[in-house]
Amino acid sequence: MWQFDSEFAEIIQRSPSVKSFRFPIRTRSAPYKPGQFFFLTIKINGRPAVHHFSFSSSPTDQGYIEFTKRITQHDFSQALDKMPVGSWAHLQGPQGNFVLPSNGSKIASLTGGIGITPVRSMLRYIAHQKLDYDMVLLFGNSSIEEIVFREELDELAASRPAIRVEHVLSGPNIPPGWKGKTGLIGKDLVIELVPDYLARLFLISGPPSVVMTLVEQLSALKVPQDHIMRDSFTGYD
Ligand SMILES: Cc1cc2nc3c(=O)[nH]c(=O)nc-3n(C[C@H](O)[C@H](O)[C@H](O)COP(=O)(O)OP(=O)(O)OC[C@H]3O[C@@H](n4cnc5c(N)ncnc54)[C@H](O)[C@@H]3O)c2cc1C
């Protein structure tokens, strides 16, 4: 376990409602596994406030640690949103068992919205290390503008035949000419897009309501519970 004081080094707008926050690190590579999370402390009106965040960076990203947050109207988000570069923060981690299985495994990741953060860390790691995972990602979002990391994910899939990214838009505003799927990720889309679903390990991440719904859908398909790994972002309603 490590912990250190740091400063916000960079803030990146990823979509209308999502921002990434970066902190510098001195070591060449950071001591965490893709998919893990850390505790972030900031000061709100002079008082420390702590939240968990998955790393959206990969340990292979040199010189920084990054997390990515959906900015809500709640206190912590609002404080983060107003945080200027250079503000104090305390980081402590890493924690969590939501990590990649052994190299070469067949994986299916189901996620929506901000739940992409640990999966993005894993995919960057797989690409940087040229690993042999066979991975399909079903990524649900309400609109095209809200698909965080869209270009990066699509480029990654285009450059690696064993990685496939399927975007699913729930609407209501589906753009004309949209070539991806529409609706909500559920058992029908899993059957259609992941026909070998019984041979895969599922990684499910996001707010608790999303995780619970997706686990129920997989249970309806008789996917064994020990083939499902989950990362629940408690703190979202
Ligand atoms: C393992 C893990 C990983 C996570 N990774 C991520 C991630 O990568 N990205 C991400 O965005 N989130 C992540 N989260 C969730 C994150 O820690 C926050 O809980 C979440 O982002 C909500 O923060 P917020 O700023 O919207 O709300 P907060 O201000 O923390 O509010 C949370 C809840 O408290 C209530 N509340 C807030 N203020 C008040 C008040 N004054 N009075 C009464 N009620 C109040 C709100 O209704 C809300 O339901 C993760 C959580 C876990 C457990």
Ligand as a Chemical Component Dictionary entry (heavy atoms), coordinates in Angstrom:
data_LIG
# 
_chem_comp.id                   LIG 
_chem_comp.type                 NON-POLYMER 
_chem_comp.pdbx_formal_charge   0 
_chem_comp.three_letter_code    LIG 
# 
loop_
_chem_comp_atom.comp_id 
_chem_comp_atom.atom_id 
_chem_comp_atom.alt_atom_id 
_chem_comp_atom.type_symbol 
_chem_comp_atom.charge 
_chem_comp_atom.model_Cartn_x 
_chem_comp_atom.model_Cartn_y 
_chem_comp_atom.model_Cartn_z 
_chem_comp_atom.pdbx_ordinal 
LIG C1  C1  C 0 -14.426 0.850  -6.065  1  
LIG C2  C2  C 0 -15.031 2.135  -6.562  2  
LIG C3  C3  C 0 -14.557 2.719  -7.729  3  
LIG C4  C4  C 0 -15.130 3.897  -8.197  4  
LIG N1  N1  N 0 -14.662 4.445  -9.353  5  
LIG C5  C5  C 0 -15.247 5.545  -9.853  6  
LIG C6  C6  C 0 -14.797 6.102  -11.086 7  
LIG O1  O1  O 0 -13.864 5.612  -11.731 8  
LIG N2  N2  N 0 -15.438 7.211  -11.551 9  
LIG C7  C7  C 0 -16.487 7.786  -10.861 10 
LIG O2  O2  O 0 -17.045 8.779  -11.348 11 
LIG N3  N3  N 0 -16.926 7.286  -9.697  12 
LIG C8  C8  C 0 -16.329 6.185  -9.168  13 
LIG N4  N4  N 0 -16.766 5.686  -7.975  14 
LIG C9  C9  C 0 -17.821 6.399  -7.241  15 
LIG C10 C10 C 0 -17.235 7.637  -6.516  16 
LIG O3  O3  O 0 -16.430 7.219  -5.420  17 
LIG C11 C11 C 0 -18.357 8.553  -5.983  18 
LIG O4  O4  O 0 -19.032 7.932  -4.944  19 
LIG C12 C12 C 0 -19.349 8.918  -7.030  20 
LIG O5  O5  O 0 -18.634 9.440  -8.119  21 
LIG C13 C13 C 0 -20.405 9.905  -6.516  22 
LIG O6  O6  O 0 -19.789 11.116 -6.214  23 
LIG P1  P1  P 0 -20.600 12.493 -6.342  24 
LIG O7  O7  O 0 -19.606 13.573 -6.354  25 
LIG O8  O8  O 0 -21.563 12.446 -7.472  26 
LIG O9  O9  O 0 -21.537 12.499 -5.100  27 
LIG P2  P2  P 0 -21.240 12.806 -3.545  28 
LIG O10 O10 O 0 -21.100 14.263 -3.281  29 
LIG O11 O11 O 0 -20.203 11.918 -3.032  30 
LIG O12 O12 O 0 -22.648 12.283 -3.027  31 
LIG C14 C14 C 0 -22.916 10.893 -2.968  32 
LIG C15 C15 C 0 -24.318 10.684 -2.395  33 
LIG O13 O13 O 0 -24.495 11.403 -1.194  34 
LIG C16 C16 C 0 -25.634 12.240 -1.300  35 
LIG N5  N5  N 0 -25.280 13.566 -0.799  36 
LIG C17 C17 C 0 -24.260 14.345 -1.235  37 
LIG N6  N6  N 0 -24.213 15.485 -0.566  38 
LIG C18 C18 C 0 -25.238 15.429 0.333   39 
LIG C19 C19 C 0 -25.743 16.295 1.321   40 
LIG N7  N7  N 0 -25.166 17.487 1.552   41 
LIG N8  N8  N 0 -26.821 15.893 2.030   42 
LIG C20 C20 C 0 -27.407 14.704 1.801   43 
LIG N9  N9  N 0 -26.988 13.854 0.901   44 
LIG C21 C21 C 0 -25.927 14.210 0.167   45 
LIG C22 C22 C 0 -26.009 12.354 -2.742  46 
LIG O14 O14 O 0 -27.418 12.264 -2.908  47 
LIG C23 C23 C 0 -25.389 11.158 -3.363  48 
LIG O15 O15 O 0 -26.319 10.134 -3.456  49 
LIG C24 C24 C 0 -16.200 4.511  -7.483  50 
LIG C25 C25 C 0 -16.669 3.933  -6.299  51 
LIG C26 C26 C 0 -16.089 2.756  -5.836  52 
LIG C27 C27 C 0 -16.618 2.153  -4.568  53 
# 
loop_
_chem_comp_bond.comp_id 
_chem_comp_bond.atom_id_1 
_chem_comp_bond.atom_id_2 
_chem_comp_bond.value_order 
_chem_comp_bond.pdbx_ordinal 
LIG C1  C2  SING 1  
LIG C2  C3  SING 2  
LIG C2  C26 DOUB 3  
LIG C3  C4  DOUB 4  
LIG C4  N1  SING 5  
LIG C4  C24 SING 6  
LIG N1  C5  DOUB 7  
LIG C5  C6  SING 8  
LIG C5  C8  SING 9  
LIG C6  O1  DOUB 10 
LIG C6  N2  SING 11 
LIG N2  C7  SING 12 
LIG C7  O2  DOUB 13 
LIG C7  N3  SING 14 
LIG N3  C8  DOUB 15 
LIG C8  N4  SING 16 
LIG N4  C9  SING 17 
LIG N4  C24 SING 18 
LIG C9  C10 SING 19 
LIG C10 O3  SING 20 
LIG C10 C11 SING 21 
LIG C11 O4  SING 22 
LIG C11 C12 SING 23 
LIG C12 O5  SING 24 
LIG C12 C13 SING 25 
LIG C13 O6  SING 26 
LIG O6  P1  SING 27 
LIG P1  O7  DOUB 28 
LIG P1  O8  SING 29 
LIG P1  O9  SING 30 
LIG O9  P2  SING 31 
LIG P2  O10 DOUB 32 
LIG P2  O11 SING 33 
LIG P2  O12 SING 34 
LIG O12 C14 SING 35 
LIG C14 C15 SING 36 
LIG C15 O13 SING 37 
LIG C15 C23 SING 38 
LIG O13 C16 SING 39 
LIG C16 N5  SING 40 
LIG C16 C22 SING 41 
LIG N5  C17 SING 42 
LIG N5  C21 SING 43 
LIG C17 N6  DOUB 44 
LIG N6  C18 SING 45 
LIG C18 C19 SING 46 
LIG C18 C21 DOUB 47 
LIG C19 N7  SING 48 
LIG C19 N8  DOUB 49 
LIG N8  C20 SING 50 
LIG C20 N9  DOUB 51 
LIG N9  C21 SING 52 
LIG C22 O14 SING 53 
LIG C22 C23 SING 54 
LIG C23 O15 SING 55 
LIG C24 C25 DOUB 56 
LIG C25 C26 SING 57 
LIG C26 C27 SING 58 
# 
